Amino acid sequence: MKKFGLAFSGGGFRASLYHLGLVRFLRDAGILSQVTHITSVSGGSILAAHLVLNWERYNGSSAEFDLAAPEILNPSRDTALDRAHWFFRCCQQEHDPSPTPAKIFL
């Protein structure tokens, strides 16, 4: 049996999104199931971990893949929303002359 490996590079969350497209291509081409080794660094590790933990789903039907893949996208949406909330709270505190501990930790 030939060994076939994937190497996911770094580059933050954008790298994970790029690699997700590559994984989809390999799955659609019938090659993903032949992968025997996966290595990754930095942002590529996000998808590598998810891919390994959900190997059956990524190699299953298109519907299974379509349910697994968005799970990679959700952390970026949550993070952006969290940052927006954090920014709003910080700005609100700057304009409040007497912030209370409850307002600081909301």
C-alpha positions as CSV (number, residue, x, y, z in Angstrom):
1,M,0.0,0.0,0.0
2,K,1.4,3.4,-1.0
3,K,1.5,6.0,1.7
4,F,-0.2,9.3,1.0
5,G,0.2,12.3,3.3
6,L,-1.1,15.8,3.7
7,A,0.9,18.7,5.1
8,F,-1.2,21.7,6.3
9,S,0.8,24.9,6.5
10,G,0.4,27.8,9.0
11,G,-1.2,31.1,8.2
12,G,-3.8,31.6,10.9
13,F,-7.5,30.9,10.4
14,R,-7.3,31.7,6.7
15,A,-5.0,28.7,6.3
16,S,-7.6,26.4,7.8
17,L,-10.2,27.7,5.3
18,Y,-7.9,27.2,2.4
19,H,-7.1,23.6,3.6
20,L,-10.8,23.0,4.0
21,G,-11.2,23.6,0.3
22,L,-8.4,21.3,-0.5
23,V,-9.9,18.6,1.7
24,R,-13.2,19.0,-0.1
25,F,-11.5,18.6,-3.4
26,L,-9.7,15.5,-2.3
27,R,-12.9,14.0,-0.9
28,D,-14.8,14.7,-4.1
29,A,-12.0,13.2,-6.2
30,G,-12.1,10.1,-4.0
31,I,-8.5,10.6,-2.8
32,L,-9.1,11.7,0.8
33,S,-9.8,8.2,2.1
34,Q,-6.4,7.1,0.9
35,V,-4.5,9.6,3.2
36,T,-2.3,7.7,5.7
37,H,-0.5,10.6,7.3
38,I,-1.3,14.2,8.3
39,T,1.1,16.8,9.5
40,S,0.4,20.5,10.3
41,V,1.6,23.7,11.9
42,S,-0.1,26.7,13.3
43,G,-3.3,27.6,11.5
44,G,-3.2,24.3,9.6
45,S,-3.5,22.5,12.9
46,I,-7.0,23.8,13.4
47,L,-8.3,21.8,10.4
48,A,-6.0,18.9,10.9
49,A,-7.3,18.3,14.4
50,H,-10.9,18.6,13.2
51,L,-10.3,16.4,10.2
52,V,-8.8,13.6,12.3
53,L,-11.5,13.8,15.0
54,N,-14.2,13.7,12.3
55,W,-12.5,11.4,9.7
56,E,-15.6,9.3,9.1
57,R,-17.8,12.4,8.5
58,Y,-15.2,14.0,6.1
59,N,-15.0,10.8,4.1
60,G,-18.7,10.0,4.2
61,S,-21.4,11.3,2.0
62,S,-21.5,14.9,0.7
63,A,-24.2,15.6,3.3
64,E,-22.0,14.4,6.1
65,F,-19.1,16.5,4.8
66,D,-21.4,19.5,4.6
67,L,-22.4,19.0,8.3
68,A,-18.8,18.7,9.5
69,A,-17.2,21.5,7.5
70,P,-19.2,24.4,9.0
71,E,-18.0,23.5,12.4
72,I,-14.6,24.9,11.4
73,L,-16.3,28.2,10.4
74,N,-18.2,28.7,13.7
75,P,-15.2,29.6,15.9
76,S,-14.3,32.6,13.6
77,R,-17.9,33.9,13.8
78,D,-18.0,33.5,17.5
79,T,-14.6,35.2,17.9
80,A,-15.7,38.1,15.7
81,L,-18.9,38.5,17.7
82,D,-17.1,38.3,21.0
83,R,-14.6,41.0,19.9
84,A,-17.5,43.2,18.8
85,H,-19.2,42.8,22.2
86,W,-15.9,43.4,24.0
87,F,-15.3,46.6,22.0
88,F,-18.8,47.8,22.6
89,R,-18.4,47.2,26.4
90,C,-15.0,49.0,26.5
91,C,-16.3,52.0,24.6
92,Q,-19.4,52.1,26.8
93,Q,-17.2,52.2,30.0
94,E,-15.1,55.0,28.7
95,H,-18.2,57.2,28.4
96,D,-19.6,56.2,31.8
97,P,-18.1,58.4,34.5
98,S,-18.6,55.8,37.3
99,P,-18.3,52.2,35.9
100,T,-19.3,49.6,38.4
101,P,-17.7,46.2,38.7
102,A,-20.9,44.7,37.2
103,K,-20.5,46.8,34.1
104,I,-16.8,45.9,33.7
105,F,-17.4,42.2,33.8
106,L,-20.7,41.9,31.8
